[in-house]
Amino acid sequence: MGAMLLLGIGAARWRRPQDIHSLEEWGVGGRAFGNWTTWFLLGGSMYSAYTFVAVPALTYGVGAMGFFAVPFATITAPLSFIFTTRAWSVAHRHGYVTPSEFTAARFGSRGLGALVAVTGIVATMPYIAVQLSSLRAVLLEVGMPGEWPLLGAVAVVSLSTFRSGLRAPALLSIAKDVLLGWVVVAALLVVAMSGGWAGTFRKAGEHFAATPSPADGLLLGGSSGQAAYLSLVVGSALSIFAYPHALTTMLAAKDRATVQRNAAALPIYCAVLGLMAMLGFFALAQGVTPVGRDLNTVMPQLFHGLFPPWSAGIALAAFGIAALIPAAVMSIAAANAFTRSIYRAYLRPAATPAEEARVSRWTSLVVKLGAVGCILLLDPAFSVDLQLIGGVIILQTIPAGFIGLVTNWFHRLALIAGLAAGLGAGVALLYDIPRLGAGGTVVKAHFGGSMTTIEGFPVYAGIVALVLNLLVAVFGTLVLRLLRVRPGRDGTRPDDYDADADDPMVKRLEALLDGLPANQAGVHAASRGARHPR
């Protein structure tokens, strides 16, 4: 882990441009990552400690319900292929680095863009907290309990991203995937040598049959369990690419084809996700017990107990890095949103590129500290619930950001009202969700999970809030149109959503990180500038 973090600090010199002190370079890597760098960065930020620690902990605790992560991850591939490609084109033509910038331009409302930015920042903090909770479990397993080791690890990764920006997690993601490749192969070998999957499912089934809870088991618990599962799948699939960091990784790609290839290859990671989810059952079958009540320690315990020491060390280092990389990308994306949609829009409209980069650097540190606060304040039963709580919040940007990539029919004032209504309803529902312990006793009165109850059926709170959001936005748009209230001016054009790298109007840098060597990139940029002078 120490060697990889040093690699992240040195990433600032990797294909170093003439000037890294701009938000284009620091925040989106010069918009010039090629196929392989984008692939590893996308996997590093989207398939993180959530995949390798939090999801197995959920299947260990509740069984089949934990597998909601597999279909929702599969659904994101076609959604990403369509919507992220359009987002890449319009962002590159206009120089956007955040979803909130696009929203402000699409609906002609700087205020709506600021609200989307704030929503994204707040939603990102619990998601970063998922990664840090998993990292804390790894540190606890190797004998480093308490909060100080966690804060030390956060400080080190903050130093690497503060210096290198998006280049640090991009370079670290390559090394991380090499380590995780070994972890997956080693896990398959250990399962095969321990009786295989048949014995695993038999023992896990016996365990769930002996528990008092009717909600766990190898199968979903009737219609109520299926309703909860379906709402989690749909809500998570819609929310995952609404997060600022998801778009940041794709905006760093050098052309549309790179975005499409990576979206098409996402199911490869989904297969690994399914395997890791089943390792939660394997841990049950092997009698692994968590440290204290922290189920995030299940996977570190499994590898520590069943693997040779050298192999367990590789696995735990991989888990630790898998937590730090997405935390870095998420904090960068949230910082970009603050800088472009709040600082530059309201505080310093004449901010220079160097000033933007400096503000983003310091804001990324504040976001990481906010994530640590989420761990200490929320403390749900499963760390996955931290991501789901963030999902309830980020889902409310779907009408303005996600649907906005297809149509600008909504009125900006109706979108603001819908966003406010959705956020209010979502937070109110989350506040009223208790965390239940053994025998149905209330362990925590508020913010104990993300599942509410509608007519006796458990439903993901984010879906309920999003439905209210859409109703308000649709009804409000119709009323405002009848009243002839002028909509905002759309700052984009239809052909913006199909622009590619060879479009002379695209605003991008030419120091290609996955293509031309640095010396040739400068020649290529000069020749391109001669062909398409601005």
N, C-alpha and C positions, 0 to 999 in steps of 0.2 A: 504493500500500500504506500509506503514511504517513497519507493522508487517511482511509482505511478504519479504520485502527487508532485514530485520534482519534475516529471515529464510535463505535467500540466502547467507548472510555472514557466518552463522553458518553451511552451507552445507559442509564446509571443514572437519567437524568432522563426517559427515554421512558415516558410514561404512569406517572409515578412514583407509587407508593402512599404512604400516610401513613408507613409504616414498612417499609423494605426490609431491615432487619436481622433477618431470620428465615429459616430454611431453606426455608420454603414460598415466600417471595419470591425469595431469592437462588438457591436450587437448582432450582426448577421454575417460576419465573416467575409465581407466584401461581396456578398451575393454570388459566390463563385465556387461553391463546393461541387465536385463531380459526383459520379454515381456511387463510388465506394464510400467516400467520406460522408455523403448524405445518408447512405444506408446505415452505416455504423452510428452516426449521430442520431438518426431517427430511432434506431433500436435502443441506443443508450438512454434517450430521454423518455421514450414511450414505454419500453419494456425494461422496467427498472427493478428496484428492490420490492416494489409492489408485486411484480410477477414472481420473484424468486423467494420472497420471505412472507409477504402479507397474504397472498392468495393461498399458499399451502397452509398458513395458520388458520385461515377461514374454513377450508375444507376439513382441517383437523378438528375445528371446534363445532361446526354445524353440518358438515357433510355435503350433500348434493348442491345446496344453495350456493356454495362457494364457486361452483362451476359457471355461474353467470358471466364470469370474466371471459370465458372462452368464446361464446357466441357474440358477445358485444364487441370483442376485439376483431372477430371475423367480419362483422357488419361494417366496421370502420374502413375496411379496405376499399370497397366500391364507393363509399361516401367520399373518402379521401381522393380517389382517382378523379371524381367529378368536381367536387367543390374546391379542393386544395389547388388543383390546376388552375381554375379560374382565379382564385385568390393570388396565386403566384404571378399570373399575367398582369392583373390590374395593379398589384403592388409594385412590380418591377417597372411598369410604364410610368407610374406616378412617384416612385421613390418611397412608398410606405414601408415601414418596418414593424408595424403593429396592426392588429385587427381594428383597434379603436380609431386609428387614422382613416382607414377605409370607411368605417361606419360614418364618421363625421362628413367625409366627402360625398358618400353615396346619398345621404339624406339631407345634406346641406345644413348640418346642425353641429356646431362645435360643442354645445352642451351635451348632446347625446353621445358624442365621441368620448367626452370626459367621464360620463357615467359608465360607459362600457369599460373604459380603462380602469376606473376604481373597482368595478365589479370583478374584473379579471384579476386585479392585484389581490383583493380580499379572498377570492376563490382559490388562488394559487397557494396561499400560505398553508391551508390544511393539507394540500397535496404534497408540498415540500415536507410537511410534518410526517407524512407517511414514510418518506425516505429516511428521515432522521430517526424515527422510531425504530425502523429496521436496523439502522446503523447502531443505535444504542443497544439493541439486542445482540448484535455481533460483538460489540465491545464488552458487554456483560458476560458473554460466553467465554471470552478469553481472559476473564478475570479483571476487568476494568469497570466496576459498577459506578453508579452515580452520574451526575450531569456534567462534571468537569471534563471527562474524556470526550463526551459528545460535543461540548462547546469547543474543545481543542480541535477536533476533526473539522467542525464547521469553520473555524478560523483559518485552518490550512487551505481548505477548498475555496474559501472566500479570497484568500491571497492569490491563488492561481487564477481565478476568474477576474479578479480586480486588475490583474496585470495583462492577461491574455485574452479576455473576452470569450467569444464563442469558439475560438480556436482551441482553448484548453479542453472543454468537454468533447469536442470533435476528435482530437488526437487521443484522449483517454478512452473514448468509446471503442476505438480499434483494439487497444490492448485489453480492455474489459471483455470484449466478445471472444477474444482468444481464450481467456481464462474461463469464461462461462461455457465455451464449447467443451472444455475438459470436464467441467462440473456436470454437464448433461450426460456425457459419455460415462463418467464415473458413477453417476446415479443409476443409469441403466444396468451397469455391471453389478452394482451392489444389490439391486432388486432381483436380478437374475440369480445371484448366488445366495439369496435369502428366501427362496421359495417361489419367486415369481409373483405375478399380479393376481393369480387365482387365490392364493393363500392370503394375500394382502386384503382383497375385498371381503373375503370370508371373515377374517378377524375384525376388520373395521365394521362390518355389519353387526357382528356380535356385540361390539362395544356400543354402538348407537342403540341397539335393542335394549341394552341394560340401563340407558340413561333415562331420567325422568322427563326430559323435554320432548314434547311431541313434534317440535319443529325441526329436529335434526334427523339424520338418517341417510342411507345411500340413495333413497328416492325422495322426491319432493312430496311434502305432506298434503296431498289432496288438492282441491281447487284453490284453497287459500295460498298454499305454497307455490302453486303454479302461477297465480296472479302476481305474487311478490317477485318471483323469478323473472317473469316477463317484463314487469315494470322496471326492474333493475337493468335488464338487458337493453331495453329501449332507451331509458334515461342515460345510461352510461355511454351507449353508442353515440347518442347525440351530443353529449357533453365533452367527450374526450378530445375532439378536434375543435371545440370552441375555446379551449384553454389557450392563452397567449403563446405558451412555449411550443405547442404543436405546430402552429403556423410559423414560428420563428425558425424551426429546423427546416421546413420546406422553403421558406423565403431565402435561405442560404444556398439553395440549389442554383446551378448555373443556367438551366434552361427547363422548358416544359417537359421534355422527354425524361429528364432526370427525375422530376416529380412523379411522372406517370409510372416509370419503371419501379421506383421505390414503393409506390402505392400498390402496384400489382404484386410485389414480392412480400407484402406484409403477412399473408397467411403462413409463411415459413415460421415467423415468430409465434403465430397463434398455435402451431403444433407444439412448440416448446412450452408455451403457456399451459396447454392441456397436460403435458407431462408433469410440470412442476405442481399443478393442482393435485394430481394423483399422488404426489409424494406426501401430501398431508395424510392420506389414508395409509401410506406405507409407514409413516411415523407412528400412527396409532397401532398398526399391526406389530411394530417392533417395541411397543411399550415405552416410547419416548415421552417424557413428561416435561412441561415447560418450567422455566425458572420462575418461581413465584406464581403470579397470575398473568405473566407476560407471554401470550401465545406466539409473539414474534420470535421467541427463542427456540421454537420447535425445530425449525430447519437448521439453525446453527448447532443445536443439540444433536440432531440426527447425524450431521456430517462429522461432528466432533467424536461421537460415540462409535460410529460404524466404519469410518474411513481411517486409513493409515494417517499418522500425524502429518506427514508432508502433504498428503492429498487434502486433508482437512484444512491445512493452512492455506492452500491455494483457493479452496472453496470459500473460506471465510473472507479472504482478501477480495475475492471477486464480488461477494455479497456487499462488502463495505464500499467498494468502488461503484457498484451498481446503485448504491444509495446516493453517493456524492455527485455523480455525473448529472442525473436528472435534477437534483437540487440546484446545481449550478445553472443549468439551462433555464429552469423555471424562474430563478431569481433574475437572470439576465432579461428574460422576456417581460417580466413584471416591471423591471426597471425601465426598459424601453418604453413601455406603455405610459409610465409616469412622465418620462422626459418629453415624449412627443405630444401627448394629449393633454397634459396638465401644465408642466413647467414651460414648454415652448408656447403652448396655446394661450396661456393666461398670464404667466409670470414674466417670461423673457422671450417675446416673439422674435427678437433679433439675436437670439443665442447662436453662437458660432458652432461649427461641427465639433471642435475640441471641447467646448463648454458642455455640449450635449453628452459627449462621451464621459466627461468627468462627473456630471450629475448622475448618469446611469450607473457608473461604478459605485458611487456612494449609496445610491438607492438600493442596489442589489444587496448590500450588506444589511440594510434595514429590513428588507424582505426576509432574509434568512433569520434574523432575530425574531421577527414576527412569527415565523414558523415554529421556532423553539417555544414561543409563548403559547401557540396552539397545542403543543404536546402537553404543556404543564396545565393548561386551563380546561381543555376538552376531555382528554383521557377517556375515550370510549372503550367498549369491551374489545373491539377488533380495530386494528389500525386501518383496515380497509374502510371503515366508517369515516375516517378523516377525509379520505378521497371522495367518498359519497356525499359527505357534508359540503365539501367544496363543489361537487357536481350540482347540488341543489342550487347553489348561487350562480355558477357559470351558465347553467341552462337558461337562465333568464336573458342572456345575450343572444339566444338563437334567432329570434325574429329580426333583430337589427343586423347581426353579423352573418349568420349562416344563411337565412332566407334572403338577406340582402344581396347575396352573390347572384341570385336568380332574378329578383324583381325589386323595384323601388316603389311598389304600390303603396306601402304603408306611409302614413303621415308621420313626420318627425315627432310631433307633440303626442300622438297616440302611442308611438313606440316608447317615449319617455314615461307616459302614464302606465303602459303595460309593464315596463321594466320595474317601475316602482311598486306596482301591485304584486308582481311575481316575487320580488325580493321580500316585500313585507310578509306575504303569505308563507314563503319558504322559511324565513327565519322564525316566524311564529310557530309553524309546524315543528321545526327542529327543537325549539325551546320546550315544547310540550312532550317530547319523546323521552321517556325515562329509560334508564338502563336497568334491566332486570337481572337478578342473580339466581342462585339455585332456589327452587321452590317458588319462583315468581316474586321474590322480595325485591323491592326497589333499592338498588345500590346507588343510583344517581338520578336525581329528579329531572334534570334538564340536559339537553344536548347529549343524550345517551346513545343515539343512533340516527338512522336516516329513513326508517320505515314508519309511516303513519297508517291509520286504519280508516277505510272508507266503507261504510255499510258492512262492517264485519270482515272486510278483506284487507290484508296488509298491502300497501302500495308505496312505492318509492315517493317520498315527499317532493322531490324535484319535478316529477311528472305532474302532480297536482298543481304546483305553483306555475309550471309552464303553461298548462291549459288555461288557467286564469289570466296569465300574461297575454296569451294569444287572443282570448276573448276580448279583453280590454283594448288591445291594439287594433283588432278588426273592427269592433264596434266604434271605437274612437275615430278611426280613419273614415268610416262611413259618415259619422256625424259631422266631422270637420269638412268633409267634401260637400255635404249638403249645405253647410254654413259658408262655403266658399272661402275657407281659411287657406291662404296661400301655402303650398308645401315648400320645403327647402329645395334649393337648386342642386340637382345631381351633378357632381363634379367629375363623373366618369362618363364614358361613351361605350356603346355596345361592342365596338371592336377592341376596347381595352382588355376584355376578358378572354381574348384569343391571341394576344400579343406573345411573341416568342423572342428568344435571345437575339435573333438577327433583325429585329425591328429597330429602325434607327431612332425611334422615340423612347425606347426602353432606357431607363436610368439605372445603369449597373456599372460596377468596376470591372476591370479587365485582368487583374492579377489572378489568373485562374489557378486555384489551389490543386485541382485534380486534372491538369491538362498540360499546358505549356510550362516549361521551366521559367523561373523568374526572369531570366534575361530575355527569353523569347516573348514573354508576356508583354514586356514593355514595347517591343517592336510591333507586336500584334495590335496593341492599344493605339500606338501612333498611327499605324496604317488605317485602323478603323476610324480614328478621329479625322483622318484626311478624307475618308469616304463619306462620313456622316458628321460634318462639323455642326456643333450646337451654336 
